[in-house]
Amino acid sequence: MASVLRKNKLGHLPVEYDVAHDLCFVIHDLLVELLKSGSEGDFFRTSLEFDDDADRLALENSSDIFGWLSENRRVDQRAQVLVTRVFPAVLSDTLHCIYEALESSRKGKLNITYMLIRKPIQENLFLLESVVANRLDFADNLSTAPLKLRATKAGSMEVHAKRVEGVLEMVRETHRLNAAYIAQLRYEKCEDGFDGICNQAMHLFTEHPAIRTAPLNVNFIFSDMPEKLTQWAYLYSRLPYLLFYIYRIVEHIGAGFAPTSGDYIDDIERRISALIVLWWPSVSERYRCDHLEKFYAETEGWLRAHCDEARCRNPTGRDLYRMARCGALPGEAAINVRERAKMYESIASLNRAAVNDV
């Protein structure tokens, strides 16, 4: 079988988590590329149209662009301006946290990993969900009541699940992801949830009944290898599920700035799907559940159908590793893969050149 994808093998991460670590980093890197392309292509910019010169001068003389937009009832444009400013900044912050969390995991510093992962999956993701769910409400809240954009103000687990369900419908992932489980993983202090373990990583002592510090113990401080193996096993069985959800949300928002070609989306989908199919066997029986199994099964089904539509064989293990690296279909000639990569780069270069000519 082909070697694992991870180039940096230093650190203490056990080899059985290599594929899961790769999957998390591939999703991270794809989102970095989206952010980079958006910045280089100057897509994170909003152009305002004016009724006449007087309208334009009124804005130029205004000290508060958002106040002017509100006063002139340009609610859609206000929302677009706010999303354009907030989205890349929040995404950048999210990616910084995810990167450092994964690097800390590779080094065996799992208390740092769990501290860092809490903010992006609870707070940053909640804000991005708000953009997807209703841009106008997001803009109103950010303008007048920003505390409403705090996840802790959202309400019960049922309210969280209902909100996530609406987002899944928007990004067309209700068949693969489960709203109640996503809410549970992020916000419920239970055995199968990040909130409890992240709180334990952040605080030396915790008193909630579900995560109460045991006598003669200090949270995470005395973790030896058996405890670390448990922490790694949980992290790499659940984090890919949440990162895929984040990817879908960011992809959905990003499409509003610059539509992406279907061929490119398929290429990226193949890479992620191949890693998901390779990841599932690495999840031990103890950490499997129906929601994760459905995630894997739906992904594998899509990949098989996609290969069949392209008149290719069902992917073997070697095909999956190659697909994860470069998006190649089973049996596809290397020259075709290279030419496709050159085409994508040419399109990106043209977009950058067009911006520079403006």
RALIN-V788002 format. One record per residue. N is the residue number from 1. PSI is psi as a letter, one per 30 degrees, with the letter a starting at -180 (NA if undefined). OMEGA is omega in degrees with one decimal (none if undefined). NEAR is the number of other C-alpha atoms within 10 Angstrom. Layout:
N/PSI/OMEGA/NEAR ; N/PSI/OMEGA/NEAR
//
This chain:
1/k/-179.5/8 ; 2/l/-180.0/10 ; 3/l/179.2/7 ; 4/l/-175.0/13 ; 5/f/-171.3/18 ; 6/k/-178.4/13 ; 7/e/-178.0/7 ; 8/j/-176.2/8 ; 9/g/176.6/14 ; 10/l/179.4/8 ; 11/a/-171.9/13 ; 12/g/-177.2/12 ; 13/k/178.1/20 ; 14/k/-173.4/13 ; 15/f/-178.1/12 ; 16/f/178.8/15 ; 17/g/-178.9/19 ; 18/e/-176.6/19 ; 19/e/178.6/23 ; 20/e/177.6/25 ; 21/e/176.7/23 ; 22/e/-179.5/21 ; 23/e/178.7/28 ; 24/e/-177.7/24 ; 25/e/177.0/19 ; 26/e/177.2/20 ; 27/e/176.8/20 ; 28/e/-176.2/22 ; 29/e/176.8/14 ; 30/e/178.7/15 ; 31/e/174.4/21 ; 32/e/179.8/16 ; 33/e/177.2/12 ; 34/e/179.8/17 ; 35/e/179.8/22 ; 36/e/-179.6/14 ; 37/e/178.9/18 ; 38/e/179.4/19 ; 39/e/-179.8/14 ; 40/e/179.5/17 ; 41/f/179.3/20 ; 42/h/179.8/17 ; 43/f/-179.0/17 ; 44/h/-179.8/21 ; 45/k/-179.6/15 ; 46/k/176.4/16 ; 47/k/180.0/8 ; 48/k/176.4/10 ; 49/k/-176.5/9 ; 50/k/178.9/11 ; 51/e/-179.3/7 ; 52/a/-178.9/8 ; 53/e/179.5/9 ; 54/e/178.0/10 ; 55/e/-179.6/12 ; 56/e/179.7/13 ; 57/e/179.3/11 ; 58/e/177.9/11 ; 59/e/-178.7/17 ; 60/e/-179.6/12 ; 61/f/-179.2/10 ; 62/k/178.6/11 ; 63/f/-176.5/10 ; 64/j/-177.3/11 ; 65/e/-178.2/14 ; 66/e/175.1/19 ; 67/e/179.5/14 ; 68/e/178.8/17 ; 69/e/179.0/17 ; 70/e/-178.8/16 ; 71/e/-179.2/10 ; 72/g/175.5/10 ; 73/h/176.0/11 ; 74/i/-173.2/13 ; 75/e/179.2/17 ; 76/e/180.0/14 ; 77/e/176.7/19 ; 78/e/179.2/24 ; 79/e/-179.3/23 ; 80/e/178.7/20 ; 81/e/-178.1/20 ; 82/e/178.5/21 ; 83/e/-179.3/22 ; 84/e/-179.8/19 ; 85/e/-172.9/14 ; 86/e/-173.1/17 ; 87/e/-177.5/20 ; 88/e/-180.0/19 ; 89/e/179.1/12 ; 90/e/178.0/17 ; 91/e/178.7/21 ; 92/e/178.8/16 ; 93/e/178.5/14 ; 94/e/-176.5/22 ; 95/e/175.9/18 ; 96/e/-179.7/15 ; 97/e/-178.6/20 ; 98/e/179.9/23 ; 99/e/-177.9/18 ; 100/e/177.4/15 ; 101/e/179.9/22 ; 102/e/177.9/24 ; 103/e/177.2/20 ; 104/e/177.2/20 ; 105/e/179.2/24 ; 106/e/-178.7/22 ; 107/f/179.5/15 ; 108/g/179.9/20 ; 109/i/-169.4/17 ; 110/f/174.1/24 ; 111/e/177.3/23 ; 112/e/178.6/18 ; 113/e/-176.7/26 ; 114/f/174.4/24 ; 115/e/-175.4/18 ; 116/e/-173.6/23 ; 117/f/-175.5/22 ; 118/e/-176.9/24 ; 119/e/-178.4/18 ; 120/e/-176.2/22 ; 121/f/178.7/25 ; 122/e/-171.2/19 ; 123/e/-177.8/18 ; 124/e/-179.4/21 ; 125/e/177.5/23 ; 126/e/179.5/20 ; 127/e/178.4/21 ; 128/e/175.2/23 ; 129/e/179.9/23 ; 130/e/177.3/20 ; 131/e/-179.2/22 ; 132/e/-174.2/18 ; 133/e/-178.0/20 ; 134/j/-176.9/12 ; 135/e/-178.0/20 ; 136/e/176.5/19 ; 137/e/177.2/13 ; 138/e/-178.6/23 ; 139/e/178.3/23 ; 140/e/-179.1/17 ; 141/e/-179.4/15 ; 142/e/-177.5/17 ; 143/e/-171.3/15 ; 144/f/-176.4/9 ; 145/i/-174.4/11 ; 146/f/179.4/12 ; 147/f/175.9/11 ; 148/f/178.2/15 ; 149/g/173.8/19 ; 150/k/-178.4/13 ; 151/e/-177.9/16 ; 152/f/179.8/14 ; 153/g/-173.0/9 ; 154/e/-179.5/14 ; 155/a/-173.7/9 ; 156/l/176.2/13 ; 157/e/178.3/15 ; 158/e/178.4/14 ; 159/e/176.6/13 ; 160/e/-177.4/21 ; 161/e/179.4/18 ; 162/e/178.6/15 ; 163/e/-179.7/19 ; 164/e/178.5/24 ; 165/e/177.6/20 ; 166/e/178.6/16 ; 167/e/178.6/24 ; 168/e/176.6/23 ; 169/e/180.0/13 ; 170/e/-177.5/15 ; 171/g/174.7/17 ; 172/h/179.4/13 ; 173/g/-179.6/17 ; 174/f/-179.6/15 ; 175/f/-172.4/11 ; 176/e/-176.2/18 ; 177/l/-177.7/22 ; 178/k/-174.4/18 ; 179/e/-178.3/21 ; 180/e/-179.7/18 ; 181/e/176.7/17 ; 182/e/178.2/22 ; 183/e/179.6/23 ; 184/e/-178.6/19 ; 185/e/-174.4/22 ; 186/e/-167.3/24 ; 187/f/-174.7/21 ; 188/k/175.9/18 ; 189/i/-178.0/19 ; 190/l/-177.5/15 ; 191/e/179.2/12 ; 192/i/180.0/16 ; 193/k/-179.9/19 ; 194/f/-172.1/25 ; 195/e/-178.7/23 ; 196/e/-177.4/22 ; 197/e/176.8/23 ; 198/e/176.3/21 ; 199/e/177.8/20 ; 200/e/178.2/23 ; 201/e/-176.9/22 ; 202/e/-173.1/17 ; 203/k/178.8/14 ; 204/e/-179.8/13 ; 205/k/178.6/17 ; 206/k/-173.8/18 ; 207/f/177.4/10 ; 208/k/-176.0/11 ; 209/e/-177.1/9 ; 210/f/-175.7/12 ; 211/g/-177.0/18 ; 212/k/178.0/13 ; 213/k/-179.3/18 ; 214/l/175.5/11 ; 215/k/179.4/6 ; 216/h/-179.0/5 ; 217/l/171.7/11 ; 218/k/-172.3/15 ; 219/k/172.2/20 ; 220/f/-172.5/19 ; 221/e/-175.7/11 ; 222/g/-180.0/9 ; 223/k/173.7/14 ; 224/a/-171.8/9 ; 225/e/177.4/10 ; 226/e/177.8/9 ; 227/e/178.9/13 ; 228/e/178.7/18 ; 229/e/176.2/16 ; 230/e/179.9/11 ; 231/e/175.8/19 ; 232/e/-177.6/19 ; 233/e/179.9/20 ; 234/e/-178.5/20 ; 235/e/-173.1/21 ; 236/f/171.7/23 ; 237/f/-175.5/20 ; 238/e/-175.0/20 ; 239/e/177.5/19 ; 240/e/178.9/22 ; 241/e/-179.2/19 ; 242/e/179.5/17 ; 243/e/175.8/20 ; 244/e/177.1/18 ; 245/e/177.0/21 ; 246/e/179.2/23 ; 247/e/-179.5/15 ; 248/e/179.7/18 ; 249/e/-179.2/21 ; 250/e/177.5/22 ; 251/e/-179.6/18 ; 252/e/179.5/16 ; 253/e/-178.1/19 ; 254/e/179.0/21 ; 255/f/176.9/10 ; 256/f/178.1/12 ; 257/e/-177.9/16 ; 258/j/179.0/14 ; 259/k/-178.3/10 ; 260/k/-179.0/12 ; 261/k/179.5/9 ; 262/e/179.7/9 ; 263/e/179.8/11 ; 264/e/178.5/15 ; 265/e/178.4/11 ; 266/e/179.3/13 ; 267/e/-179.9/19 ; 268/e/179.2/19 ; 269/e/178.0/17 ; 270/e/-178.0/25 ; 271/e/-179.4/24 ; 272/e/-177.8/24 ; 273/e/178.8/24 ; 274/e/-179.7/25 ; 275/e/176.9/24 ; 276/e/178.8/25 ; 277/e/178.0/21 ; 278/e/-177.7/20 ; 279/e/-170.5/22 ; 280/e/179.1/18 ; 281/f/-179.6/13 ; 282/f/178.2/17 ; 283/j/-177.2/19 ; 284/l/-176.8/12 ; 285/e/-178.6/8 ; 286/e/-174.2/8 ; 287/g/176.4/14 ; 288/l/175.1/15 ; 289/l/-175.6/10 ; 290/e/-177.3/8 ; 291/e/179.1/16 ; 292/e/179.4/20 ; 293/e/177.2/13 ; 294/e/176.8/15 ; 295/e/178.5/19 ; 296/e/-175.0/21 ; 297/e/179.2/16 ; 298/e/179.2/16 ; 299/e/178.4/21 ; 300/e/178.6/18 ; 301/e/177.7/12 ; 302/e/-176.0/15 ; 303/e/178.0/20 ; 304/e/-180.0/16 ; 305/e/180.0/14 ; 306/e/179.1/17 ; 307/e/178.6/16 ; 308/e/178.6/13 ; 309/e/178.2/10 ; 310/g/179.4/11 ; 311/h/176.5/11 ; 312/l/177.5/15 ; 313/l/172.1/14 ; 314/k/-174.0/16 ; 315/k/172.8/20 ; 316/l/176.9/11 ; 317/e/178.4/14 ; 318/e/177.3/13 ; 319/e/-177.2/21 ; 320/e/177.8/24 ; 321/e/178.7/23 ; 322/e/178.7/20 ; 323/e/179.6/23 ; 324/e/-178.9/26 ; 325/e/-169.7/17 ; 326/g/178.6/17 ; 327/g/-176.1/25 ; 328/k/171.9/22 ; 329/l/178.6/26 ; 330/k/178.4/19 ; 331/g/-178.0/11 ; 332/k/180.0/13 ; 333/k/-178.0/10 ; 334/e/-178.7/12 ; 335/e/177.6/9 ; 336/e/179.4/12 ; 337/e/179.3/15 ; 338/e/-179.6/12 ; 339/e/178.9/11 ; 340/e/178.6/18 ; 341/e/177.6/15 ; 342/e/180.0/12 ; 343/e/179.7/13 ; 344/e/179.6/13 ; 345/e/178.2/12 ; 346/e/178.2/12 ; 347/e/179.1/11 ; 348/e/179.7/15 ; 349/e/177.2/15 ; 350/e/178.1/12 ; 351/e/179.3/17 ; 352/e/179.8/17 ; 353/e/180.0/13 ; 354/e/178.9/12 ; 355/e/-178.3/13 ; 356/f/-179.7/11 ; 357/f/-178.0/6 ; 358/NA/none/5
//
